[in-house]
Amino acid sequence: MTTKILLCGYSLHTKRFYTGYKSGIPMYLLRLQTEGHAKTAVNGKQYILERGDLLLLKPGDIYELFVDNTKNLSGDYHIICENAWLNEWWNRSPKPTVSRIHIEDRLIILWRQLIAEKHRPSSEEGEEIIDYLIRSLCLSLQRAITESKGSMRRYPHVVIRMMRYIEENATNPLKVKDVADHVGLSASRAAHLFKSSFGKSIIEYAIEIRLSIAMEYLKNTNLTLSMIAELCGFGNYSYFHRVFKKKFGMPPGALVRKNK
């Protein structure tokens, strides 16, 4: 079953707006409120959607959307689509109709990539890219829902944003100031907030991410140790050797020999 997309885009409503599927929406709907607020009715139940509210609907759900306060705008990313993988993903676990999630850069980037790819001329490669982008978006949204309900709730939103930035950039030269600038804090404030909330420093967390990536390279590739050190952001092998041995009690070369 190829991917079918009915709508995919970003909407910014500055005037009264209404859309609805009173006979049931024909495909899956993923909609993330990013600006202002809107009202929706799903299967007869009404919700007020504010920034960070994610709406997930399945085919057949009765859906109406209202933007009726002309003094406030409403912005959202949305996609209405279907394919075989979406059917399987939806049935893996119950999907809440509305969830409050943290709006992360990676989610917006995925949505923008989907929008751009949808507007390209149709091709076999484009279909495959769209399929993978939809999978990545759905799985990222699922994780965002899980984190919003689970242990991540105990961390301030700004700390979660720092964590995500570190995870995405750990293999690059990374300074505390880079992380602080990303969230609009001073370096000292960001470092203190991260350490007091998460129990480890920004650099310590970055090293954990680098070591995790290095472990995968060591187990699954034949790359040289120096190359792995460089790819994982350690800069040089001696530094990689030192932090690896401190963490795992053996040098990286010993792990390679152990796995042969």
C-alpha positions as a LaTeX table, in Angstrom:
\begin{tabular}{lrrr}
\hline
Residue & $x$ (\AA) & $y$ (\AA) & $z$ (\AA) \\
\hline
Met1 & 0.00 & 0.00 & 0.00 \\
Thr2 & 1.60 & 3.23 & $-1.13$ \\
Thr3 & 1.39 & 6.36 & 0.97 \\
Lys4 & $-1.59$ & 8.56 & 0.22 \\
Ile5 & $-1.50$ & 12.15 & 1.42 \\
Leu6 & $-4.65$ & 14.22 & 1.40 \\
Leu7 & $-3.16$ & 17.28 & 3.11 \\
Cys8 & 0.28 & 18.17 & 4.42 \\
Gly9 & 1.28 & 21.67 & 5.43 \\
Tyr10 & 1.39 & 24.53 & 7.86 \\
Ser11 & $-1.60$ & 26.80 & 8.44 \\
Leu12 & $-1.68$ & 30.21 & 10.08 \\
His13 & $-5.21$ & 31.48 & 10.63 \\
Thr14 & $-5.70$ & 35.15 & 11.48 \\
Lys15 & $-9.44$ & 35.17 & 10.76 \\
Arg16 & $-12.37$ & 32.95 & 11.61 \\
Phe17 & $-11.91$ & 29.50 & 10.13 \\
Tyr18 & $-13.81$ & 26.22 & 10.03 \\
Thr19 & $-13.17$ & 22.80 & 8.55 \\
Gly20 & $-14.81$ & 19.51 & 9.31 \\
Tyr21 & $-15.43$ & 15.90 & 8.37 \\
Lys22 & $-18.90$ & 15.25 & 9.76 \\
Ser23 & $-19.07$ & 11.90 & 7.98 \\
Gly24 & $-15.71$ & 10.81 & 9.32 \\
Ile25 & $-12.17$ & 11.76 & 8.38 \\
Pro26 & $-11.00$ & 9.50 & 5.52 \\
Met27 & $-7.38$ & 9.00 & 6.69 \\
Tyr28 & $-5.17$ & 9.44 & 9.74 \\
Leu29 & $-4.76$ & 13.01 & 10.99 \\
Leu30 & $-1.73$ & 14.32 & 12.87 \\
Arg31 & $-2.05$ & 17.96 & 13.89 \\
Leu32 & 0.27 & 19.96 & 16.17 \\
Gln33 & $-0.84$ & 23.35 & 17.50 \\
Thr34 & 2.20 & 25.64 & 17.41 \\
Glu35 & 0.70 & 29.11 & 17.75 \\
Gly36 & $-2.31$ & 30.58 & 19.53 \\
His37 & $-5.29$ & 28.32 & 20.10 \\
Ala38 & $-8.22$ & 26.66 & 18.36 \\
Lys39 & $-11.25$ & 24.56 & 19.22 \\
Thr40 & $-11.97$ & 21.08 & 17.97 \\
Ala41 & $-14.77$ & 18.56 & 18.30 \\
Val42 & $-13.88$ & 14.88 & 17.94 \\
Asn43 & $-16.66$ & 12.31 & 18.02 \\
Gly44 & $-18.84$ & 14.80 & 19.84 \\
Lys45 & $-16.27$ & 15.75 & 22.51 \\
Gln46 & $-14.86$ & 19.30 & 22.50 \\
Tyr47 & $-11.27$ & 20.33 & 23.18 \\
Ile48 & $-9.42$ & 23.65 & 23.39 \\
Leu49 & $-6.11$ & 23.28 & 21.57 \\
Glu50 & $-3.19$ & 25.37 & 22.79 \\
Arg51 & 0.49 & 25.51 & 21.86 \\
Gly52 & 1.98 & 22.02 & 22.18 \\
Asp53 & $-1.32$ & 20.16 & 21.84 \\
Leu54 & $-1.05$ & 17.19 & 19.49 \\
Leu55 & $-4.22$ & 15.86 & 17.89 \\
Leu56 & $-4.24$ & 12.25 & 16.61 \\
Leu57 & $-7.26$ & 10.89 & 14.74 \\
Lys58 & $-7.94$ & 7.64 & 12.91 \\
Pro59 & $-10.06$ & 7.10 & 9.78 \\
Gly60 & $-13.75$ & 7.39 & 10.58 \\
Asp61 & $-13.42$ & 9.83 & 13.49 \\
Ile62 & $-15.89$ & 12.71 & 13.32 \\
Tyr63 & $-13.79$ & 15.87 & 13.25 \\
Glu64 & $-14.45$ & 19.61 & 13.28 \\
Leu65 & $-12.01$ & 22.49 & 13.78 \\
Phe66 & $-12.94$ & 26.06 & 14.70 \\
Val67 & $-10.84$ & 29.21 & 14.89 \\
Asp68 & $-13.40$ & 31.70 & 16.17 \\
Asn69 & $-11.47$ & 34.28 & 18.18 \\
Thr70 & $-10.39$ & 36.92 & 15.69 \\
Lys71 & $-8.17$ & 38.59 & 18.30 \\
Asn72 & $-5.82$ & 35.60 & 18.40 \\
Leu73 & $-4.15$ & 33.71 & 15.59 \\
Ser74 & $-3.92$ & 29.93 & 15.30 \\
Gly75 & $-0.96$ & 28.12 & 13.75 \\
Asp76 & $-0.49$ & 24.39 & 13.21 \\
Tyr77 & 1.40 & 21.73 & 11.31 \\
His78 & $-0.80$ & 18.96 & 9.97 \\
Ile79 & $-0.86$ & 15.90 & 7.78 \\
Ile80 & $-3.76$ & 13.70 & 6.67 \\
Cys81 & $-2.46$ & 10.48 & 5.18 \\
Glu82 & $-2.54$ & 6.68 & 5.16 \\
Asn83 & $-0.38$ & 3.68 & 4.36 \\
Ala84 & 0.10 & 0.13 & 5.61 \\
Trp85 & 2.79 & 1.08 & 8.15 \\
Leu86 & 0.53 & 3.74 & 9.68 \\
Asn87 & $-2.17$ & 1.12 & 10.21 \\
Glu88 & 0.32 & $-1.11$ & 12.00 \\
Trp89 & 1.76 & 1.77 & 14.08 \\
Trp90 & $-1.66$ & 2.97 & 15.16 \\
Asn91 & $-2.66$ & $-0.49$ & 16.38 \\
Arg92 & 0.50 & $-1.02$ & 18.45 \\
Ser93 & $-0.84$ & 0.97 & 21.37 \\
Pro94 & $-3.76$ & 3.23 & 22.28 \\
Lys95 & $-3.37$ & 6.72 & 20.84 \\
Pro96 & $-4.69$ & 9.63 & 22.94 \\
Thr97 & $-6.87$ & 12.04 & 21.00 \\
Val98 & $-5.10$ & 15.09 & 22.47 \\
Ser99 & $-1.70$ & 15.16 & 24.15 \\
Arg100 & 0.38 & 18.08 & 25.40 \\
Ile101 & 3.96 & 17.65 & 24.15 \\
His102 & 7.11 & 19.73 & 24.01 \\
Ile103 & 7.56 & 21.33 & 20.59 \\
Glu104 & 11.08 & 20.35 & 19.57 \\
Asp105 & 13.10 & 21.52 & 16.59 \\
Arg106 & 13.40 & 17.96 & 15.27 \\
Leu107 & 9.61 & 17.60 & 15.01 \\
Ile108 & 9.24 & 20.85 & 13.08 \\
Ile109 & 12.16 & 19.92 & 10.81 \\
Leu110 & 10.56 & 16.57 & 10.00 \\
Trp111 & 7.24 & 18.23 & 9.22 \\
Arg112 & 8.91 & 20.83 & 7.00 \\
Gln113 & 10.81 & 18.13 & 5.15 \\
Leu114 & 7.55 & 16.28 & 4.56 \\
Ile115 & 5.90 & 19.44 & 3.25 \\
Ala116 & 8.83 & 20.14 & 0.91 \\
Glu117 & 8.95 & 16.55 & $-0.35$ \\
Lys118 & 5.19 & 16.51 & $-0.94$ \\
His119 & 5.54 & 19.50 & $-3.29$ \\
Arg120 & 8.31 & 17.93 & $-5.36$ \\
Pro121 & 7.45 & 16.23 & $-8.65$ \\
Ser122 & 6.37 & 12.66 & $-8.00$ \\
Ser123 & 9.08 & 10.00 & $-8.23$ \\
Glu124 & 9.86 & 6.55 & $-6.86$ \\
Glu125 & 12.63 & 8.00 & $-4.69$ \\
Gly126 & 10.30 & 10.70 & $-3.43$ \\
Glu127 & 7.71 & 8.13 & $-2.39$ \\
Glu128 & 10.32 & 6.23 & $-0.39$ \\
Ile129 & 11.57 & 9.40 & 1.30 \\
Ile130 & 8.01 & 10.41 & 2.23 \\
Asp131 & 7.41 & 6.96 & 3.71 \\
Tyr132 & 10.50 & 7.20 & 5.92 \\
Leu133 & 9.71 & 10.78 & 6.94 \\
Ile134 & 6.20 & 9.78 & 8.02 \\
Arg135 & 7.61 & 6.90 & 10.04 \\
Ser136 & 10.17 & 9.18 & 11.68 \\
Leu137 & 7.50 & 11.77 & 12.46 \\
Cys138 & 5.09 & 9.25 & 13.97 \\
Leu139 & 7.76 & 7.59 & 16.11 \\
Ser140 & 9.09 & 10.96 & 17.27 \\
Leu141 & 5.58 & 12.09 & 18.20 \\
Gln142 & 5.01 & 8.82 & 20.06 \\
Arg143 & 8.17 & 9.34 & 22.05 \\
Ala144 & 7.17 & 12.94 & 22.80 \\
Ile145 & 3.82 & 11.67 & 24.14 \\
Thr146 & 5.53 & 9.05 & 26.28 \\
Glu147 & 8.01 & 11.54 & 27.69 \\
Ser148 & 5.30 & 14.08 & 28.46 \\
Lys149 & 3.55 & 11.47 & 30.61 \\
Gly150 & 6.57 & 9.68 & 32.07 \\
Ser151 & 9.74 & 10.40 & 33.97 \\
Met152 & 10.74 & 13.32 & 31.73 \\
Arg153 & 7.95 & 15.40 & 33.28 \\
Arg154 & 10.12 & 16.05 & 36.32 \\
Tyr155 & 12.59 & 18.05 & 34.21 \\
Pro156 & 11.94 & 21.69 & 33.25 \\
His157 & 11.15 & 22.16 & 29.57 \\
Val158 & 14.34 & 24.13 & 29.03 \\
Val159 & 16.42 & 21.22 & 30.39 \\
Ile160 & 14.69 & 18.79 & 28.00 \\
Arg161 & 15.51 & 21.18 & 25.15 \\
Met162 & 19.15 & 21.19 & 26.23 \\
Met163 & 19.17 & 17.38 & 26.40 \\
Arg164 & 17.78 & 17.08 & 22.89 \\
Tyr165 & 20.29 & 19.59 & 21.54 \\
Ile166 & 23.16 & 17.67 & 23.15 \\
Glu167 & 21.88 & 14.36 & 21.74 \\
Glu168 & 21.67 & 15.82 & 18.25 \\
Asn169 & 25.08 & 17.53 & 18.36 \\
Ala170 & 27.20 & 15.35 & 20.66 \\
Thr171 & 29.43 & 14.11 & 17.84 \\
Asn172 & 30.31 & 17.70 & 16.87 \\
Pro173 & 32.67 & 19.98 & 18.83 \\
Leu174 & 30.29 & 21.01 & 21.60 \\
Lys175 & 30.67 & 23.74 & 24.20 \\
Val176 & 28.45 & 24.68 & 27.10 \\
Lys177 & 27.90 & 28.05 & 25.42 \\
Asp178 & 26.48 & 26.34 & 22.32 \\
Val179 & 23.86 & 24.59 & 24.46 \\
Ala180 & 23.14 & 27.77 & 26.43 \\
Asp181 & 22.72 & 29.85 & 23.27 \\
His182 & 20.26 & 27.29 & 21.89 \\
Val183 & 17.89 & 27.83 & 24.82 \\
Gly184 & 18.59 & 31.54 & 25.34 \\
Leu185 & 20.41 & 31.29 & 28.69 \\
Ser186 & 23.82 & 32.35 & 29.89 \\
Ala187 & 26.43 & 29.59 & 29.99 \\
Ser188 & 26.61 & 29.66 & 33.79 \\
Arg189 & 22.82 & 29.57 & 34.19 \\
Ala190 & 22.44 & 26.73 & 31.67 \\
Ala191 & 25.21 & 24.70 & 33.30 \\
His192 & 23.75 & 25.15 & 36.79 \\
Leu193 & 20.18 & 24.38 & 35.74 \\
Phe194 & 21.18 & 21.28 & 33.78 \\
Lys195 & 23.36 & 19.88 & 36.58 \\
Ser196 & 20.83 & 20.60 & 39.34 \\
Ser197 & 17.98 & 19.06 & 37.32 \\
Phe198 & 19.70 & 16.13 & 35.63 \\
Gly199 & 22.43 & 15.25 & 38.12 \\
Lys200 & 25.28 & 15.49 & 35.64 \\
Ser201 & 26.97 & 18.25 & 33.68 \\
Ile202 & 26.31 & 19.15 & 30.06 \\
Ile203 & 29.70 & 17.79 & 29.03 \\
Glu204 & 29.23 & 14.60 & 31.05 \\
Tyr205 & 25.95 & 13.97 & 29.24 \\
Ala206 & 27.57 & 14.67 & 25.87 \\
Ile207 & 30.33 & 12.16 & 26.70 \\
Glu208 & 27.69 & 9.53 & 27.58 \\
Ile209 & 26.07 & 10.01 & 24.18 \\
Arg210 & 29.45 & 9.81 & 22.41 \\
Leu211 & 30.37 & 6.62 & 24.26 \\
Ser212 & 27.04 & 5.04 & 23.37 \\
Ile213 & 27.61 & 5.80 & 19.68 \\
Ala214 & 31.21 & 4.58 & 19.91 \\
Met215 & 30.03 & 1.30 & 21.43 \\
Glu216 & 27.82 & 0.68 & 18.39 \\
Tyr217 & 30.71 & 1.37 & 16.03 \\
Leu218 & 33.01 & $-0.96$ & 17.98 \\
Lys219 & 30.49 & $-3.79$ & 17.94 \\
Asn220 & 29.19 & $-3.44$ & 14.39 \\
Thr221 & 31.95 & $-2.00$ & 12.18 \\
Asn222 & 35.59 & $-2.57$ & 11.28 \\
Leu223 & 36.53 & 1.10 & 11.58 \\
Thr224 & 39.85 & 1.91 & 13.20 \\
Leu225 & 39.82 & 3.13 & 16.78 \\
Ser226 & 41.18 & 6.51 & 15.71 \\
Met227 & 38.42 & 6.89 & 13.15 \\
Ile228 & 35.75 & 5.96 & 15.70 \\
Ala229 & 37.20 & 8.50 & 18.13 \\
Glu230 & 36.94 & 11.20 & 15.46 \\
Leu231 & 33.45 & 10.23 & 14.27 \\
Cys232 & 32.10 & 10.23 & 17.82 \\
Gly233 & 33.41 & 13.68 & 18.65 \\
Phe234 & 36.33 & 12.79 & 20.94 \\
Gly235 & 38.86 & 14.60 & 18.79 \\
Asn236 & 41.73 & 12.17 & 19.34 \\
Tyr237 & 42.23 & 8.55 & 20.33 \\
Ser238 & 44.05 & 9.18 & 23.61 \\
Tyr239 & 41.09 & 11.11 & 25.00 \\
Phe240 & 38.67 & 8.47 & 23.70 \\
His241 & 40.80 & 5.72 & 25.29 \\
Arg242 & 40.84 & 7.49 & 28.66 \\
Val243 & 37.09 & 8.17 & 28.99 \\
Phe244 & 36.14 & 4.77 & 27.54 \\
Lys245 & 38.32 & 2.89 & 30.04 \\
Lys246 & 37.00 & 5.00 & 32.91 \\
Lys247 & 33.41 & 4.20 & 31.94 \\
Phe248 & 33.68 & 0.51 & 31.02 \\
Gly249 & 36.79 & $-0.66$ & 32.88 \\
Met250 & 38.62 & $-1.68$ & 29.71 \\
Pro251 & 40.13 & 0.14 & 26.73 \\
Pro252 & 38.17 & 0.17 & 23.45 \\
Gly253 & 40.67 & $-2.17$ & 21.80 \\
Ala254 & 39.99 & $-4.83$ & 24.43 \\
Leu255 & 36.28 & $-4.70$ & 23.65 \\
Val256 & 37.00 & $-5.20$ & 19.96 \\
Arg257 & 39.14 & $-8.26$ & 20.69 \\
Lys258 & 36.51 & $-9.60$ & 23.09 \\
Asn259 & 33.78 & $-9.43$ & 20.41 \\
Lys260 & 35.82 & $-11.20$ & 17.74 \\
\hline
\end{tabular}
